[in-house]
Amino acid sequence: MARKGELFAGLSVAIITPFSNGKVDEAALRKLVDWHIAQGTDCLVPCGTTGESPTLDHNEHDRVIAIVCEQSAGKIKVMAGTGSNSTSEAVRLTKAAEQAGADGALVVGPYYNKPMAEGFYRHFAAIAEASHLPIVIYNIPGRTAKNIEADTICRIGEIPTVVAVKESTGQMDQASQIIAGSQLTVLSGDDSLTLPMLALGASGVVSVVGNIVPKDVKSMLAAWKSGNIAEAQKWHGQLFPLCRDLLSLATNPIPIKAAMQRLGRDTGDVRLPLTELPEADRVKLEHTLKAYGLV
C-alpha cells in the first residue's frame, strides 16, 4: 500500500535564512531558491531549525515563507516550517503558509511545555482542522525536550492530512515502529542516518548538507531507489564526514553557514543567541571541505 506523503519523497533541503545588517536578506533568499531549482532539489524547507526560525519575528517568518513560495513559482515544492509551542500560533503560521502557496507544512512537536500524548494529538489535530495543507510531523526531542512516542505518531498519522514524519530521534527502533504501524512517509531528519533509514523503509531526507551538495545527496537517494546498494553505500561513505562535521562542530546552523561563507555563498551571520563558529572549528571545517574536494 502506498504511503500518504510520497509527494515529499526524495531530497528536501532545510534551507538557511540569509541575513544582512540584522535583517532578512530577501535578495539572497531568492538567489538561494533559484540555486536549488538549478541543482534539482526536490523540495525546500524554509523556517525550520536550519532557518533559525526561533529568532524570526512573526512578520519575518511569514515573509520568508512567502518569498520562497513566490520565487519557487511551482518549479520546486515548498514544505514550510510552521511549528510553535503555542497551538494557536502554529495554526496561524500554517494558515499563512497555505495562503502563500506552500505545498505542505513541517510542524515541530511543541517545545518546552512538554505535552502528554493527548496534548500532542490535539495540537496536530487542531492544526490539521484549520488548514488543508499536508502536514509533516517534525519529531526532534533533542530540541523540544520531549519525544513524540511512536504510538502517538501513528495515532496522529490517522488524521487524513497528516502525511509524513521527519524523524530526528536517531532511534532506528522508533522509525521501524512508525513504518510498521502507520501509512506515514518517513523522512530522515539526520543526514548521517539517511541510508540506514532508507533501508528501514524511509522515503527521503530533510537535509542540512543539501545546502551545499544537493546533487550528491540526490545521487545517493537515486542509487538506493534503483537498487544499486553498493553505489548508495559509496555515496554514504563520501558524505558521512561532511555530514558529521556540519552537525557536530557546533549547533546547527552555525557550521553550515560557515561552510557556505567559505564556499563563496555568504549568507550572513547567525542571530543571537547563536554565535559564529570559533576559529579552531573553522580550521577543522576547512580540512573537511578540502578532503571532500569543495575547496
Secondary structure, 3 states (H helix, E strand, C coil): CCCCCHHHCEEEEECCCCEECCEECHHHHHHHHHHHHHHCCCEEECCCCCCCHHHCCHHHHHHHHHHHHHHHCCCCEEEEECCCCCHHHHHHHHHHHHHHCCCEEEEECCCCCCCCHHHHHHHHHHHHHHCCCCEEEEECHHHHCCCCCHHHHHHHCCCCCEEEEEECCCCHHHHHHHHHHCCCEEEECCHHHHHHHHHHCCCEEEECHHHCCHHHHHHHHHHHHCCCHHHHHHHHHHHHHHHHHHHHCCCCCHHHHHHHHHCCCCCCCCCCCCCCCCHHHHHHHHHHHHHHCCC
